């Protein structure tokens, strides 16, 4: 067990209770032993699989917070869609969600599923959120950095970048 704890520290990961890194449960090897293949380096396999994680721990809280913040935005304060003065409310709400995700994460790229996107409006289905997202991409409000794998019940998240200014009403000046 000490070998794995020291490897965690060497790999820059945290022990349980440390701040800012992934924790490693102490008794995993003993509990998992009946299911592990003898001779495999399970710690290395774990680290390799960890690199495949597409949504960081805590980003679900960011989505929840963004949805909460956008729910408080009055319709006149929703972002304007460049070149589409009379854009429908769901499109403007979805643009506001992307703006808020970008703001909360410091203008970095962010992950957002279409099912989560649909929560921005009561009348919006995830399929409609997907269609609106494609339109927002074409208009230049957002960029799809990485698409998610589409399937019937997919809960995967695509990676996005918000392209408009954070200031004001989402005017068309491109953020640096």
N, C-alpha and C positions, 0 to 999 in steps of 0.2 A: 504494500500500500504506500509506503514512503516513496518508493520509486516513482509512482504515478503522481503523487503530490509534488515532488521535486520537478518532474517533467512539466507539470502544469505551470509552475512558477517559471521555469526556463522558457516555456512557450509563450509567456506573457499573459497567461490566463490567471484567474484568481482562485484562491482558496475560498471556501464558503465563508461569507461574512465580509469579504473585501469589497471595495466599491469600484464600479466602473468596468468590470470585466465579467466574463462568464464563470459561473460557479460549477464545481465538479463534485457531485455527491460522493460522500466518503465510502459507503459500503457497496458501491455498484458492482465491483468485481466478484465479491462473495455471492451476492444475490443472483448475478447473471451467469455465474460459472457453469451451471447445467446447460446453458444455451450457447456458450462460446466454443469455438473450434480451437482445439489444443494447437499450440504453436503459432497462432496468429498474434501479431502485435496489435491488440485491440485499441490501445491508446492512439497509435498512429492512424488506424482506420477511423477512429472517432474524429480526430483532427481533420482528416481528409474529407469526411462527410460534412463536417462543420462548415467547410468552405462553400458548400452547396446551398447553405441557408440563404434565402433571398429576402427575407424580412427579418430585420434585427429585432431582438427582444425589446419590447417597449414601444415599437412602432404602432402596435395596435392601440396603445394609449394615445398616441399622436393622432391617429385617425378618429378616435372617439372624441378627443378634444377639438379637433378641427370641425367635425360634424356639429358638436355642441356650439362652437363659436359661430359657425355659418347659420345655424338655426336662429340666432339672435339678430342677424343682419336684416334690416328692413329692405323691402324691394327696391326703393330708390337708391339705396347704397350698394346694391349688387354691381359687380363689374360690368361695364359696357363691352359689348362684343364688337371689335373693330370691323367696320363695313356692314354691320347688321344691327342698325339702330333699334329695330323692333324685335330683337331676339326674344324668344319665349322664355318665360320665367325658369323652367327647368334647366335650360342651357346656361342662363346667367347664374343660377344657384350652383351648378356643377363647376362653372368657371371660378366661382367664389371658393368652392371647396379646394380646388387646385391651388388657388392663390394662398389660402390659409395653410395648406400642407407645406407649401414652399416657405411661407413666413415662419411657421413653427420649426422648420428644420434648417433655417438659416440659408435659404436660397439654394439648397443642395437638391439633388434628385431625391425622389421619394417613391415609395411603393403604394399602390392603391388598387384595390380590386373593383370590378364593376358592380359587384354586389354591395360593397361599402359605398361606392359612388351613388348608387340608387337610393340610399338612405337619406340623401340630401333633400329629396322631395317625396311626399307621401304617395303621389300618383306615378312615380317613376319605377319601372321594372329594370332589372339589370341589363336586359337586352337593349332597352332604350338608352340607358346610361352608356353602353358601349357605342351605340350609334352617335350619340351626342359627343362622346369623347373623340370619335373619328372626325366629326365636323369641327370641333375645337382645334384639333391638330391641323386640319386643312386650312383653317382661318388664321392660324399662327398664335393661338392663345397658349397652347401647350405643345410639348414635343414628347413623343413616345420614345424613350431611350431604349427600352427593351420590352418586347411584347410578352404576354403570358401565354401559356399553352391553353388553347381553347378546348373545352370539352363540355358535355352536357351539364354537369354539376360542378364545374371548376370553381374553386375558391382562390385560385392563384391570383397574384397581384402583378400588374404590369408596372414598369418603372417609368416615371414621368419627370419632366422639367417644366416649370411654369415660365413662360417667356415674356409676359407683360410686366410692367412696372408694379411694384408693391404699393406705391403711393396712390392716393386719390381713388378714383373710381375704376381702376384697371385700364387706364388710357393706353393707347397703342404704342407708346415708346417702349422699346425693347430694353429689358433689364440687362445690365452689364454682368 
